[in-house]
Amino acid sequence: MKRPSLRLRLLRATTPALLAAVLVAGCTTAPAAGTAVGSARSATSTGTPAPASSATDDAGTTASAAGSSSTAVTVEEAAADNTAPTTTGSAVDAGDAVEIALSGDTASSGSSAVTVEGSVVTITAAGSYRVSGTLTDGRVVVDSAGDGLVTVILDGASISSSTTAPLVITDAEQAEVVLADGSENTLTDATTYVYPDAETDEPNAALYSSADLTINGTGSLTVSGKANDGIASQDGLLIESGTITVTAVDDGIRGKDYLVVAGGTITVNAGGDGLKSDNEEDAALGYVEFSGGAVTVTAGGDGVTAQTDVIVKDGSLTVQSGGGTSAAGQLAEDASAKGVKGGVSVVIGGGTLTVDAADDAVHSDGLVSVTGGTLALTTGDDALHAEGALNVTAGTIDITSSVEGLEADAITIDGGAVTVVSSDDGINASAPQATESSDTGTQGGGGMNDGGSTSTLTINGGTVVVDAEGDGLDANGSVTITGGTIVVNGPTNDGNGALDVNSTFTMSGGVLLAAGSSGMAVTPDSSSPQSFVAFTFDSAQPAGTVVSVVDADGTVLATFTASKQFSSLVYSSPDVAAGAQLQAMVGGTAAGESVGGLSTEGDATGATAAATATAGEFTGGGMGRPGGGRPGG
């Protein structure tokens, strides 16, 4: 077994506050908590709110237009740190298989490697065995002490047991279950297992293996786990193909060492966790990986959960956990009903992920890295949550309902398209130990009792669109924006702000428009390399208002169509010159490409001046940034 890389060994031995820098640097000593993830890139924006240019290679790694490569963890890097799944090699020649015919409460076979005692069929040697027919109350057992692969071909087999698991692999060097072409197969276990003594608790699944197990073929398999799990391997489990339907009282499909889905159509309905790997002893095991196939999971607990990593390379994964978003308030305090959960990391580089979760949609106690793919998330808590670092370099993330959209100690967005709808903060950079102040946001300057957090939010590229009832962009530490297009439709109550930053707020590139209430308005630092303009309106502007940012020559720098009421608007782009007098004019028309209501062009003819401000200044008191105060109107 290979030794995990330095990066992952450090990751798994490091507290969450140190994860960000360890991941990207691969260093031998952990840097200070709160070190930003990702290399800062030079600004490449042209001043328009069009999406930043990027290119994505086959590995899902994104490079900016300036040519610098992403530092996020890719699916290939994550997989390289894990022990590879065991494969069976060449395809089985079904014509050479030993025939086992099931018939009611007994069975027959002409092979000396097969014994039949009543309704118990035992395979005792390596080789291929075709099982067909019906066994009404019995079991098929693989007990092969010798070397070699044991292949069980299910070809129209229906096996039920009233006392135990119907298909059990107790001993084999390696095992394979093949679903014969066009066949329909069923496995149904007992409601209560009968064990030989009180110390025995295995088998505990309708299809149970003590060896590495591979499932493939073009037939179908329906598994009913009425006592505990549906399919379980005490070693690794690889699903290559087949149509598999699992219903289980507890976990649906579990591979202790690993669970890899490379293909097939899989449907799981589980009272506990849907898909699971839980090896706690080896840092290179305990992972779940998707590289193909179509998987649909409905789980009372977590949809997909791994002791170490969840890796999504390709395929389609649809998850409902804990009853979905509508059941969020009904969870027990100690219950976990997350959509996708990785103890060390969740790394997504391709495919499609759709989650409806009562708890977090995607959660990791360490790292979440998105380098590609399409994510559609709705959740009763956080959509993407990492205790350490959260990196986005490519892909599409559409969060249609959440309490908080993105939350982690260190958040870096280098590319991709991120859309967030949240009932609280849209994007929240906060340390795991930070505690919420009141939901009405009575505390200013970050809205969190974090004891001087060094959390970071860094945006270097991509598009980010936020619709938040709480703070739009919230950092209990610092915010750095070097590129990309960011549009925030912030809160309507004065207890929160479209922007909320505890420490430094540096803007050196990209385009930012943040509209919301004015009671806690915040701007970038006045010392930022790229300037800004901040308007406060005498009265709240209604949803649907078209507001244009116009310079002294009458040139429209940007046009914004608000989706919500707002009384404060902050705008920054390379076109905003420090010291310039700018006006916010309402009643014009928008034109050109639009990102979150922010248009590249517009016409202010006939519009009315609603507010005036000097670029780079923040006058009038209030929250403000260094060198200024509250936006003037």
N, C-alpha and C positions, 0 to 999 in steps of 0.2 A: 504494500500500500504506500503510495507516494506521500511525501510530506507536504502539507499545505504551504503556499507561498508566504513570503514575509509579510506582504500586504494583509492577507487574511488572518495570519497568526496574530499580528498586531491588532487587527480589528477585533478579533474575538477575545483578546486579553485586555482591551482598553475600555475605559468608562465611556459612556456615550458623549460626554462633553468634549472628548478628545478625538472623536472619530473623524471629523472632517479633514483635519490636516494629515492624519495618519494615512487615510485612504489615498490621497492624491500624491503624497510625497514618497511613500514607501520607505520612510526613514527609520532609523534604529532607535531614535528617542522620540517620545511623543511631544509634540509642540504644545504651546499654551492653549488652554481651553478657549473655544470661540474663534480659532483661526479660520479664515474664510476658505471655503472650498472653491476650487477652480481658479485658473490663471486669469488675471484681468486682461481684457482685450482692448486694443485701441478702438476708438469710436469709428465706425464705418457708416454711420447714418448720414443720409443726405438732407435730413431735416423734415422729410415727409413721414407721415405715420404708416407708411406701407410696411409690411412684414420684412424683417431683416433677411438678407440673402444668406442662404446656407446650403451646404451640400451634404448628403448623407451617403456613406458607403455601405457595403453589404453587411458590415458588422453593427450597423446602427449608430456609428460614431459620427458626430456632427463637427464640421469645421466651419468657422465663420468665414465671411468674405475676405477677411484679412489674412486668412490662411492658418491661424493658430488652431491646434487640435484641442478637443475637449478632454477634460481630466475626469469625467464621470466614469464609473465602473460599467463596462459593457457586459453583455450576457456571456460572451466568450471568456472574458477574464474571470467572471464569477464561476462559470462551469469548470474552468481550468483548475480552480482551487478545491474541487470536489473529486472524490473517487468516482471514476467513470462507471456507468452501469454495466453489468455483465450481460453479454448478448449470446444467443445460442448458435450463431454462425449460419450455415447453409440451411435452406428450406428443407422441411421434412418430406421424405418420399412416402406418401400415404399408402402406396401400394405394398410397402413392406411391413406395414403395421400389423401387430397381433390383434385379432378380433376379440372383443369382450362384449357379449350379448347380455343385456339386462332384461330380466323378465319377472315382473311382479316383485316377489320377495326373495328372489334368487338370481343367479347369473351363471354363465357358462363361458369357457374359453379352452382352446386346445393347446395352450402354452404351459409349460412347466414353470414359467416365471410368474404365473398367475394362480393364486389360490382362492377358492371360494368356500367360505364357511357360513352357511345360512345366507344372510343378506349382506355379509361383509366380503368385499372383493379386495384382495391385496396384490399389488404389483411389487415384485421383489427384485427386479433387475433393470438395468439401464436398457433403453430401447424405445420403440414407438408402439403405442397401444391405442386402438380405435375403440371407443366406448359408445354404444348405441342402445336404444331401448329405454325401458322405464324400470326404475327401482323404487318401489313405493315406500319402503321404510328400511333403509340400509345406508351403506356408505362405500365409497371407493377410496382405498388407502394406498399411497405410494410409500413403500418401506424398502428402499434400495440402498444397502450399505456400501455397495461397490462404487467404483468411479464411473463417470459417464452421465450423459443427459437422459432424463426420463421425459418422454413426450406423451402427453395424454391428449388424444384427438377426440373432442366431443362432437359426435355426428348424430344429432337427433337424440341426445341423452337427456333424460329427466330423472333427477335423483333427489329424494327427500329422506329426511330422518326425523324421528320423533324423540331422539335422545342425544344427538350430537351433530357435528358438521357432516354434510354429505360427501364432500371431496376434501381429503386431507393428505398433505404431503409431509410425512413425519421424518423421512430421511431420504436424501438424494444429494448428489454432488451439485446438480443443477436440474431445474424442472421447467417444463414448458407445457402450457395448455393451448391447444390449437382448436379454433372454432372452424369446423369443416365448412367448405363452400356451400352456401345456401341452407345450412342447418340451423335449427332452432333448439336451444338447449336451456335447461332450467336447473337451478340448485336451490333447495329450500331446507333450512336447518330447523332444529327444534326450538321451541320457545324457551325451554329450560334444559341446559345440558346436564347429563349424568356423567360425573367424573368418578374415577376409581377411588379417590381419597380427597380429603379436604384441602391438601396442599396443591393439587393439580388444578390449573385454570386454563389449560390449552388442550385442544384448539378453542378459539373464541371467535371464529368467523365461519360463514357458510362455505367459503373457499379459503382454505388455510394452508400455508406453506411454511415450513421451517427452513427452507432453502431459497436461494435466489430464484425468482419466478418470472417467466416471460409469458405474456398472453398475446396471441396474434391469430390471424385467420380472417376469413371474410364472412363467417357465419355470425350468429347472434347468441348472446348469453344473458339470461335473466337470473339475478341472484336476489334471494330474500333472506336477509339476516335478521331473524326474529328474536334472537337472544342477545346479540352484541353487534359485531361488525359484519359487513358484507363480504369483502375480500381483504385478506391480510397476509402479509409475508413478514416473517421474523427477520429476514435478510432484506434483499432489495426486490423491487417490483417494477418491471418494465412492461408497458402496454404499447404494442406496436400497431395493432389494428383490431378490427372487429366492431360489432355493435353490442355494447355492454350496458345493461340497465341494472342498477343496484338500489335496493331499498333496505335500509338498516335501522335498527333501534338505536344503535350508537354510531360509530364511525362508518362511513361508506366504504372507502378504499384506503388501506393503510399499508405502506411499505416502511418498515422500521428503519432500514439503512438508507433507502431512497425510494422515491416514487417518481418514475419518469413516464410521461405520456408523449409518445412519438407519433401517434396516429389513432384512428378509430373514431367512433361516435359513442360517447360515454354520457350516460345520464345517471345522476346520483341523487337520491332523496334520503337524507340521514337525520336522525334525531340528535346526534352529536355533531362531530366535525365531518365535513364532506370528504376531502382528500387530505391525507396526513402522512408525515414522516417524523419520527420522534426519537431517533437515536441521540442520546444525551452523552455518549461516551467518546465519540470520535468527531473531531471538528471538521473532518472532510466528508462526513455522512450526515444523515438527518435532513436531507434536502428534497424539495419537490421541483421538478422541471417539466416544462411544456415546450415541445418542439414541433408539434403538429396535432392534427385531429380537431374535433369539436366536442367540448366538454360543457355540460350543463349541470350545475350543482344547486340543490336546495338543502340547506343545513340549518338545524336548530342552533348549533354552535358556530364555529368558524367555518367558512366555506372551504378555504385552502389554508393549511397551517403546516409550517416546517420548523423544526428545532433550529436549523441554521438558515438556509437560503430558499427562497422561492424565485425561480428563474423562468421568465416567459420569453421564449425565443420566437415562437410562431404558433399558429393555430388560433382557435376561437375558444374563449373561456367566459362563460356566463355564470354568475354567482348570485344567489339570494341567501343571506344569512340572518338568522335570528328573527325571521318574519319580515325582514326588509325595513325600510325607512319608517314606515308607519308604526312599527312596533318598538321604536327606540325607547320610549318611556316605560315600557313594560319589562325590560330586562332586570334580572336580579343583580344586586350590587357586585357579586362575585362572578357573574356570567361574562363570557367572551363570545361575541357574535360578529367578529370581523370578517370582511369579505376575503381578503388575502393577507396572511400574516406570516412574516419571517422573523425568527428570533435574532438572526444576524443581519440579513438583508432581504430586500425584495428588488430584483433587477428585471426591468422590462425593456426588451429591445425590438419587439415585433409582435405581429398578431393583433388580435382584438381582445380587450378585456372589458366586460360589462358587469358592473356590480351594483346591487341594491342591498345595502347592509344596515342593520339596526345599530351597529357599532361602527368603528372606522372601516372605510372601504378598502384601503390599502394601508398596512401598518407594519413597521419594523422597529424592534428595540435598538437597531443600529442605523442602517443605511437604507434609503429608497433611492434608486437610480432609474430614470426613464430615458433611454437613448433611442426610442422608436416605438412604433405601434400606435394603436388607437384605443384610448381609454374613455369609457362612458360611465360616470360614477354618480350614484345618488346614495346618501348616507344620513343616518341619524346622529352622526358625530363628525369626525374629521374625514375628509376624502382621501388625502395623502398625508400620512403622519409618520415621522421618523423621530426617534429619540435623539439621534445624532445628526446625520447629514441627509439632505434631500436635494438631489441633482436632477435637472431636466435639461437635456441637450437636443432632443428632437422628438417627433411624434405629435399626436393630437390628444389633449386632455380636456374633456368636456365634463365639468362638474355642474349638474343641474340642480342639486339640492344638497346642502351640507350645513353643519353648525360652523365649522371652519374648513376652508378649502385646502390649503397647504399649511402644514405646521411642522417645524423642526427647529433644532438649535441653530443649524447653519443651512440656509436655503440658497441654492445657486440655480439660476435659469440662464442657460447659454443659447437656447434655441427652442424650436417647437412652437405650438400654438396652445395656450392655456386659457381656458374660460372657466370662471368660478362664479357660482351663485351661493351665498352663505347667509345664514341668519345671525352670525356673529362676525368674526374677522375673516376677511377673504384670504389673505396670506399672512401668517403669523410666525415670525422668527422669535422663538422663546426657548429658554432652557427647560429641561424636563422638570426641574424642581420649582419653576415659577408658578405662583398661585394667582388665580383670577381676582381682580377687584370686582365690585358690583357690576352686574350686567348693564346698568345704566351709564357706566363709565364716569363716575364722579371723580375719579382720580385722573389727573392729566399727565402728559409727558410719557406716554407708553401704556397707561392703563393697566399695568401689572405691578405687583409687589415682588420684584425679582432680585432685589438686593444688588443692583448694579450688573445686570446681565451683559455678557459679551456676545450675545447671539448676533447673527449676521444674515442679512438679505442682500444678495448680489444678483443683479440682472445685467447680462452681457449681450443678450440678443433674443430673438423670437418675438412673439406677440403675447401679451398678457391682458386679459379683459376681466375685470372684477365687478360684480354687483353684490355689495355687502350691506347688511343692516348694522353691523358693528364697524370696526375700523377696516378700511380697504386694504392698505398695506400697513402692517403693524410689526415693528421691530423693537424688541426690548433692549437691543443693542444698536447696531449701526445699519444703514442702508447705503449701498453703492450701486449706481446705475451707470453703465458705460455704453449701452446700446439697447436695441430693441424698441418696441412700441408698447407702452403701458397705458391702459385706459381704466380709470376707476370711477364707477358710479357708486359713491359712498353713502353713508347713512343720512337720514333726514332728521335724526335727533341730535341735539347739541352735546350729548354726552359721549359721542364718538366722533371720529374724523376720517375723511377719505385717506389721509396719511397720518401715521402716528409713529414717531421715532424717538427713542430715548436718548440716543447718542448722536454721532455724526451722521449727516445725510448728504452724500456727495454725488453730484450729477456731472458726468463728464462726456456724455454722449447719449444718443437715443432720443426718444420722444416720450414725454409724460404728460398726461392730462388727468387731473383728479378733481372731481366735482362732488360736493356733498354739503353737509351742514357747516356753519362757520364758527360754532362755539369752541371747537378744539382744532381749528385749522393749523396745518403745519406745512412748511415749504422746505425745499433743499437748503443747505447752508448757503449763506450769501457769499462765501469764499469758494464755492464750487467752480470748477473751470467752465462749466456751461451754465448760463444764466437762466432765470425763470421769471415769470410774472404771476402775481397773486391778486385776484380780485375778490372783494367782498361786496355783495349786492345789498342795497337798502332794504329789499324785501325778497322773500324766497321766490325763485323762478320755478314755474310749474313744469312737470314732466312734459316732454314734447317740445320744449323751448329749443330753438336753434340759436346758438350763440357763436359769434365769430370773434377771434382775436385779431385786431386790426392795428397796424402801426401808424405812425404819424403821416405817412404818405398815402394812406388808404389801402395799403396792400393787406390782403387777408392771409394771415399766417396759418390759421387753422379754423375749422368750423366743426362744432360739436352739437349733436342732437341728443339732448338729455333723455334718459329713460325714466328718471326720477326727479323729484323736486330737489333743488339745490340753492344754496345761498353763498357758496364759496367755490372758486374755480382756480386751480393752479395749473399752469402750463409751462413746459420747458422743452426747448428744441434747439438745435444749432442756429436757427433763424432768430432767436431771441437775443438781442444785443443788450448787455448790461447798461443801465442808465436810460434806455429808450422809454418814451412815453407811449403806452399802449392802451387801447380801449377794448372793452367787452361790449359788443353790439348785438342786440337781440332782434330777431325778426327777419334775418337774412335767409339765404338758401344754401344748402349743402350740395356739393358736387364731387365727383371723383371717387376714388376707392375709399371705403369706410372700414375702419376697425373699431368695433365696439361703440359706434356712433361718432367716432372721430374721423373726419373726412380730410382728404388731401387738398381739396379745393373748396371754394365757396364764393358767394356773392353777397356782399353786405349792402347792396343798393336798397335804400328804403328802410334799413335797419335803424334802431334807436340805440344811442349810447347809454348803457346801463351802469357802467363802472369804469373808472380810470385808475391806472397804477403805473408805477415806475419799475421797470425790469430790474431785478436784483434786490429790491427793497421790500421790507416786510414791516410796515408802519402801523402804529395804532395800538400796540400792546397785545396781550394774549399769549398763546403758546410760542409761536415764532421759531426761529433758528438763530444761531449766533450772528450778531450784527443786525438784528431786526426785531420785529414784533409781529403783530397780527396784520393780515392783509388790509390795506386801506381801500375805501370805496370812493 
